[in-house]
Amino acid sequence: MHRWSFLNKRQLVLLCRLANSEKFEKPWDDDEFRTTYALRNRGLVTIKRSDGEVDAQLTEAGTFYIQHGHYPDDPAHATNKKTAGRTRSASYVDRPVALARRTKAKDLIERLVTNRRVTINEPDEATVTEWRRVIDYAKRHTLLPECKRIESLRRWDRDLQISLLEGPHPNSLRQRPDEAPPVRVPTQLRSPHPVVAALRDDEGRLVMPTPLRRRSLLLLQGLAAEALRRGHKVKEHEVPFRRRSRAYTYNGRHHPSRYSLREGELNLGVNVFTYTVTIQQESPQSTDPERSKSLVIELGYSRSSRQSRWADRKRWALEDILGAVLREIETRAVEDAERKAAEERAKAEREARWGAA
């Protein structure tokens, strides 16, 4: 859809309700969530999520659209003529910051086309943020060469590595997370599943700030409850022996083995197969408060090139895409069952051939 396309009826109705500060008497449904995020992607509203509640507010552009029926930077309404003693403000692409970022993005693409990789040595967080904005500008304004993609990586030595790679990103080929049936995440941890309760009571696991730990437990509880409702099994994931310190006795006092883990894990059993779900901070060492709040869920790698990682992003939070995680587990169970049946058929055919020989 074009950047300055007119809003559809549903989007316009929701924008007017937000402009009139109308309160939503019942929880938001999926259509309202998608409509609100579409408005946010157009820069008309901002969204804040807290404890399962959504706070959507109009931006200046949203207020302008309500009053004039078009975007403030719509080229179709741009004019250089003075009206009533004043001129229209310059569009975004003509502003100094945008012009500087465009120049920087073009220079970056030229360097990547020549060298395929650019390394920024030990940048601080502000520099990393600026480079990511430059990369985002290049993506949004189609400055990349055809059939190429750009990726950035913060290496172990603190250098920022920007690469130009072939083909689209693997995640872009997969189904959108918000297309999966939603999973209800509780707002309070009441009567949790025994596995979740054990994680809550184990101070050596999910070692992270208290608000993030509480949110992680709520996410695991929502996932466990939905898995049980669908007839699956929820099991405890034992801490591997290699992750534990050795028990010892000193001065007649016994010291049991201990561990301190950032992640929390539980096992989901689907049919005869078991899959481990891991949740942890995505960037625990980051000094950026926004990045340090991000959580990530991982399933581990499957035998096929399937998605195995989901994290908080600008377009969604993990609460919105738990359904995609559970759908992936069920899909893997179907694939693993088919693979096991094929292996058993192949084994039976081999034994038959050996018997005939």
C-alpha positions, 0 to 999 in steps of 0.5 A: 500500500502507498505511503499516502493512501487514504485510510479505509473505513475501519481505520478512519473510524478507529482514528476518530474514536481515538481523537475523541478520547473514547474509552473502549468498554471491552478488551480489544479484538484482533481486528482492532489490534491490526487496525491500530498497528496499521495506523501506527505504521503510518505514523498516525498513532503511538502504542504503549503496552503495559500489563496486557493493556493497550494505550493508543494516542494520536500523533501530530500527523494523526490529528492533522489527518482528522482535520484535513483528510490527508497526511501532512507530508503528502506530495499531492498537497505540497505547494511552494506558494505562500498562503495567508502569509505563511508557507507549508513546512517542508516534507520529511524527505526535504528536512536536514536530518532526512537529507543527511540520513539519505546521504549516509545511506547511499554512501553505505550502500556504495561501500557494501556493493564494493566490499560486501561488508562494513565494520564500525570499530567499537561504536557506542550505543548512540552510534549503533542507534544512528547506524540502525536508523540509516539501515532502516532508511535504506530499506524503507526507501528501496535503496538496496540493490535488487535481490539483496538484503542488508543485515547488522550484527554486534560482534563479541568484540563490540564491533558493529558489522554491516553486511550485504547478503543475497536474497530476502531474509528467511523470516520474510518468507514465513507466515506473519506471526499475527495470522496465528490464533492468539493465545491468552496471557494472564495478567496475574500469576494465580494458580500457575501450572506446577512447572511454571510455579517451580520456575517461579520458586527457583531463584537460580533460573530466570535471573533478570530484573523483577518486571521481566521475570514476572512477564516471562512467567506470565508468558510461560503460563499462557503457553502452558495453559493453551497447550493443555487445552489443546491436549498436549503435555507440559513437563519440567525441563531439568537443568543439565548437569554441565550447567551446575556447579559441583557439590562439596563439603568444607569444614564439615558443612555440605554445600549443594550444587548451584547454578545461575541461569538467565533463561527459563525452560519448559518442555511441551509434549505433542504426541510422542515428541517433546520440544523445549521452550526457552525464554530469556532477555534478548540483550541482557548486556545492553545499556539501552533501556529499551533493548534490555526490556526485550524478551526472546523465545527459542525452540532450538533448531529443527531438522528443517529450516523452520523458524525457531526464534521470536522476540519483541519487536516494534510491530508486536510483543511476544504476548501477540505471537504466542500462537505462532510459537505453539503453531510451530511446535504442532507443525514440527510434531506433524513433520516429525511424525511423518519423518518417523513413519517414513524411516520405519517404512524404509527400515521394514523394506530393508528387512524385507529385502534382506529376508528375501536375499 
